[in-house]
Amino acid sequence: MRFLPTAEQSDFARTLHGLLGASDVPAAVRAWSAGDHGPGRAIWSRLAGTGLFALAADEAYGDLGALGLLPVELALGFVELGRAGMPGPVVETAAAAVLLSELARAGEGGPAKRFLPGLLAGGDLATLTLPGGGPYALDADASAYCFTVSAAGELRVAGGASGGGADGGPGWGAGGGTGWGAGGGPGWGAGGGADAGAAAGGPLRSTDPARRLFAPAADGELLASGPRVLAAAGTALAWARLLTAAQCLGVGEALLADTVRYVKQRTQFGTPIGGFQAVKHRLADTLLGLEFARPLVWAAALGLAPREVAAAKLAAGEAAYAAAMTALQLHGAVGYTEELDLSLWLRKARPLRDAWGSPSACRAAVLQERVRER
């Protein structure tokens, strides 16, 4: 089977590539890490102007700006977001739109009418947590709305720091009461445990400083509950995994391209190190990993079957992480420096590999589907 984008899909990807390339995303990432969301929000608004987030909502809401649920086009777009290193809860906002659309299809249209206009237009950012998707919400401090689906099937919303609290839900804060703060429990990421900042109601540390993780509120406004919520959450989880896989693919491609450029310039013994066989083999292995992941991502986008989505997330996440390891080794000591833009992508690879389904969770999902088929 051949997976080739249409001319229209390729044009859309090129449009995003050009927009992001002209936007100084590395500067926006550094500002985001420091708590200044302004530059990132400006890029976000321009992305929304292309219709990117409108691809994650049912076309029945065309009057709200929706273009229809188009996973292939959205995955192509998220490859470009990963390639550029775009900060912010891009996956979470798109998955929230899918969640609201699926609820509306099931007869719960109120939340979609209330929240979709701002999400699709780019005026509002959203974050969310879902069963099977990890315990922490990304960038709750930058989000207007923080959606949470519990294992019992309750969909709740809390207002984020950027103004959503005015909608009636509790906001997040460092006070440790209602809203978004440290909720105890296990930590997230390579560190293994919650840090002192989280204990005081601040974000948890992540390998990527631009990924600010918060424990979700347990007492936000109840929007819906029951089996329909869990079914919609399952669909949203599949989309979140798919889009994260697409991001991983873009991150890996950016790391590989940067490394190839570098090994052509760096010399040892009077010759570029890219001419050494060991370096060539390492780069070839990295390329193979990305190229094997690519068709899995497109197959998952075409069908959104749980097994295919999990396989795509696993392959793309591992390929991006391998690309980061290759980039770090072949850049040598300069690869460790904060000043080098490469570090922004290096730090994204592992968190994205584990977000919305760690490698072990994705392997378990693939195995579970295989058992069901028998």
C-alpha positions in Angstrom: 0.0 0.0 0.0 1.3 3.5 -0.9 0.6 6.5 1.3 1.0 9.6 -0.7 -0.6 12.9 0.2 -2.8 14.6 -2.4 -1.7 17.9 -4.0 -4.1 19.8 -1.7 -2.7 18.0 1.4 0.9 18.7 0.3 0.0 22.4 -0.2 -1.4 22.6 3.3 1.7 21.1 4.8 3.9 23.5 2.8 1.8 26.4 4.0 2.4 25.5 7.6 6.1 24.8 7.0 6.5 28.3 5.5 4.5 30.0 8.3 6.5 28.3 11.0 9.8 28.8 9.3 9.1 32.6 9.2 8.0 32.8 12.9 11.2 32.3 14.9 9.8 29.3 16.8 13.0 28.7 18.8 12.6 32.2 20.4 9.0 31.5 21.2 10.0 28.2 22.8 12.5 29.9 25.0 9.9 32.5 26.0 7.3 29.8 26.7 9.8 28.0 29.0 10.3 31.3 30.9 6.5 31.7 31.4 6.0 34.3 28.6 3.3 32.9 26.3 3.0 35.9 24.1 5.2 34.9 21.2 3.8 31.4 21.2 0.3 32.6 21.3 1.0 34.9 18.3 2.2 31.9 16.3 -0.8 29.9 17.6 -3.2 32.5 16.2 -1.6 32.4 12.8 -1.8 28.6 12.8 -5.5 28.7 13.6 -5.9 31.1 10.7 -4.8 28.3 8.3 -7.7 26.1 9.6 -5.4 23.7 11.5 -7.6 23.3 14.6 -10.8 23.4 12.5 -9.7 20.0 11.2 -10.4 18.5 14.6 -14.2 19.3 14.8 -17.2 17.8 13.1 -18.4 19.6 10.0 -21.8 19.8 11.5 -20.3 22.8 13.4 -19.3 24.6 10.2 -21.1 27.7 11.5 -18.5 27.6 14.3 -15.6 27.3 11.9 -15.2 23.5 11.8 -13.9 22.0 8.6 -14.6 18.3 9.5 -12.8 15.6 11.3 -9.8 15.1 8.9 -7.1 13.1 10.7 -4.8 12.7 7.7 -4.6 16.5 7.1 -4.2 17.1 10.8 -1.4 14.6 11.0 0.4 16.2 8.2 0.1 19.5 10.0 1.4 18.1 13.2 4.5 16.7 11.5 5.2 20.3 10.6 4.6 21.4 14.2 7.0 18.8 15.4 9.6 19.8 12.8 9.4 23.4 13.9 9.4 22.5 17.6 6.1 24.4 18.3 5.4 24.8 22.0 2.0 24.7 23.8 -0.8 22.2 24.2 -1.4 21.7 20.5 -2.3 18.0 20.8 -4.5 18.7 23.8 -6.4 21.5 22.1 -7.1 19.3 19.0 -8.0 16.3 21.1 -10.4 18.5 23.2 -12.1 19.6 20.0 -12.5 15.9 19.0 -13.9 15.0 22.4 -16.5 17.8 22.2 -17.4 16.8 18.7 -17.8 13.2 19.6 -20.0 14.1 22.5 -22.2 16.2 20.2 -22.6 13.3 17.9 -23.8 11.3 20.8 -26.4 13.9 21.7 -24.5 16.1 24.1 -24.2 19.2 22.0 -24.1 21.8 24.7 -20.3 21.7 25.5 -19.4 21.8 21.8 -21.4 24.9 21.2 -20.0 26.5 24.3 -16.3 25.8 23.8 -15.6 25.0 20.1 -15.7 28.6 18.7 -12.8 29.8 20.8 -10.8 26.6 20.3 -11.2 26.5 16.5 -10.5 30.2 16.0 -7.3 30.0 18.1 -8.4 32.5 20.7 -8.5 29.8 23.4 -6.0 27.1 24.3 -7.2 23.9 26.0 -5.5 21.1 27.9 -7.1 17.8 29.0 -6.5 14.5 30.8 -8.1 11.3 29.7 -8.2 7.8 31.1 -5.1 6.0 29.7 -3.4 9.3 28.7 -1.3 10.2 31.8 -2.1 11.9 35.1 -1.0 15.5 34.3 -2.3 18.3 32.2 0.1 20.1 29.8 0.4 23.9 30.1 -2.6 24.4 32.3 -1.2 27.8 33.1 -1.5 28.9 29.5 -4.9 27.3 28.8 -8.3 28.9 28.9 -10.0 25.6 29.6 -8.7 22.5 31.4 -10.9 19.4 30.6 -10.7 16.2 32.6 -12.4 12.9 32.0 -12.4 10.5 35.0 -12.4 6.8 34.8 -16.0 7.0 36.0 -17.0 8.9 32.9 -17.3 12.4 34.3 -16.3 15.3 32.0 -15.3 18.4 34.0 -13.8 21.7 33.0 -11.8 24.1 35.1 -10.8 27.5 33.9 -7.1 28.1 33.1 -4.9 31.0 33.9 -5.5 32.8 30.6 -9.1 33.7 31.4 -11.3 30.6 31.2 -12.1 30.9 34.9 -14.5 33.7 34.0 -16.6 31.1 32.4 -17.7 29.8 35.7 -15.3 27.0 36.4 -12.6 27.2 39.1 -9.2 28.3 38.0 -5.8 26.8 38.6 -3.5 28.2 41.2 -0.8 27.7 43.7 -3.1 27.7 46.6 -3.6 24.0 46.6 -7.5 24.2 46.9 -9.7 24.1 43.8 -8.2 24.4 40.4 -4.9 23.3 39.0 -2.0 22.7 41.2 -0.1 19.8 42.8 -2.3 16.9 43.4 0.2 14.5 44.9 0.6 11.1 43.4 3.4 9.9 41.2 5.6 12.1 39.2 6.0 12.4 35.5 8.9 12.0 33.2 12.4 10.8 33.7 12.6 12.3 37.2 10.2 9.7 38.6 8.6 11.9 41.3 6.9 15.2 41.9 9.3 18.0 42.7 9.2 20.8 45.3 7.6 23.2 42.7 4.7 20.8 42.3 4.3 20.5 46.0 3.8 24.2 46.2 1.2 24.2 43.4 3.6 25.0 40.6 4.4 22.9 37.5 6.3 19.6 37.6 9.8 19.6 36.0 10.0 18.0 32.6 12.9 17.1 30.4 11.6 19.7 28.1 11.3 23.0 30.0 8.6 24.2 27.6 6.3 21.4 28.8 4.8 22.5 32.0 2.8 19.8 33.7 0.1 20.3 36.3 -2.1 18.0 38.4 -5.7 18.4 37.4 -8.5 19.7 39.6 -10.9 17.2 40.9 -13.9 19.6 41.3 -14.3 21.5 38.1 -17.7 22.2 36.5 -19.5 18.9 35.5 -20.3 19.1 31.8 -21.5 15.5 31.1 -21.2 12.0 32.4 -21.9 8.4 31.5 -20.9 5.9 28.9 -21.1 8.5 26.1 -18.3 10.5 27.7 -16.1 7.4 28.0 -16.7 6.5 24.4 -15.9 10.1 23.3 -12.8 10.0 25.5 -11.6 6.8 23.8 -11.8 8.5 20.4 -10.1 11.6 21.7 -7.3 9.4 23.1 -6.7 7.8 19.7 -6.5 11.2 18.1 -4.1 12.5 20.8 -1.8 9.5 20.2 -1.9 9.9 16.5 -1.1 13.6 16.6 1.7 13.0 19.1 3.1 10.3 16.8 3.0 12.9 13.9 4.8 15.4 16.1 7.5 12.8 17.0 8.0 12.1 13.3 8.6 15.8 12.7 10.9 16.2 15.6 12.9 13.2 14.4 13.2 14.5 10.9 14.4 17.9 12.2 17.0 16.3 14.4 18.3 14.1 11.5 18.4 17.0 9.0 20.3 19.2 11.5 22.8 16.4 12.3 23.4 15.7 8.6 24.2 19.3 8.0 26.5 19.3 11.0 28.6 16.3 10.1 29.2 17.8 6.6 30.8 20.8 8.3 32.7 19.3 11.3 36.1 18.0 10.4 38.5 15.5 12.0 41.9 14.5 10.6 41.2 17.0 7.8 38.0 15.5 6.5 34.3 16.0 7.3 33.2 13.4 9.9 30.2 12.6 7.7 32.6 10.7 5.5 33.4 8.2 8.1 31.6 4.9 7.8 30.5 4.6 11.4 28.8 8.0 11.2 27.1 7.1 7.9 25.8 3.9 9.5 24.4 5.7 12.5 22.7 8.2 10.3 21.3 5.5 8.0 19.9 3.6 11.0 18.2 6.8 12.2 16.7 7.4 8.8 15.4 3.8 8.6 13.7 4.2 11.9 11.9 7.3 10.8 11.0 5.9 7.4 9.5 2.7 9.0 7.5 4.9 11.3 6.1 7.1 8.6 3.7 4.6 6.9 2.5 3.5 10.3 1.5 7.1 11.1 -0.4 7.5 7.8 -2.1 4.1 8.2 -3.2 5.1 11.6 -4.5 8.4 10.3 -6.6 6.6 7.6 -8.3 4.2 10.0 -7.8 5.4 13.6 -7.9 1.8 14.7 -6.6 1.5 18.3 -3.9 -1.1 17.4 -2.7 0.9 14.4 -2.6 4.2 16.4 -0.7 2.5 19.2 1.8 1.0 16.7 2.3 4.3 15.1 2.9 6.1 18.4 5.4 3.4 19.4 7.4 3.5 16.2 7.4 7.3 15.8 8.2 7.9 19.4 11.1 5.4 19.4 12.4 6.8 16.1 12.4 10.4 17.4 14.2 9.3 20.6 16.8 7.4 18.5 17.2 10.5 16.3 17.9 12.6 19.4 20.5 10.2 20.7 22.2 10.2 17.2 22.1 14.0 17.1 23.6 14.3 20.6 26.4 11.9 19.9 27.4 13.2 16.5 27.3 16.9 17.6 29.6 16.1 20.5 30.1 18.6 23.3 28.3 21.4 21.5 25.1 19.3 21.6 24.9 19.7 25.3 24.8 23.5 25.2 21.6 25.5 26.0 22.6 28.2 23.4 22.3 25.8 20.5 18.8 25.6 19.1 19.3 21.8 18.7 18.8 21.5 22.4 15.1 22.5 22.0 14.4 19.5 19.8 16.6 17.2 21.8 14.6 17.9 24.9 11.3 17.3 23.2 12.1 13.8 21.9 11.8 11.8 25.1 8.7 13.6 26.6 6.8 13.2 23.3 7.8 9.5 23.2 6.1 9.0 26.5 3.2 11.4 26.2 -0.3 10.0 25.5 1.1 6.4 25.7 4.5 5.3 26.7 6.2 2.6 24.6 5.2 -0.1 27.1 1.6 1.2 27.1 1.5 1.2 23.3 2.9 -2.3 23.1 0.3 -3.5 25.6 -2.4 -1.8 23.5 -1.2 -3.6 20.4 -1.1 -6.9 22.2 -4.6 -6.4 23.7 -6.1 -5.8 20.2 -4.4 -8.9 18.9 -5.8 -11.0 21.7 -9.3 -9.6 21.0 -9.1 -10.5 17.4 -8.5 -14.1 18.3 
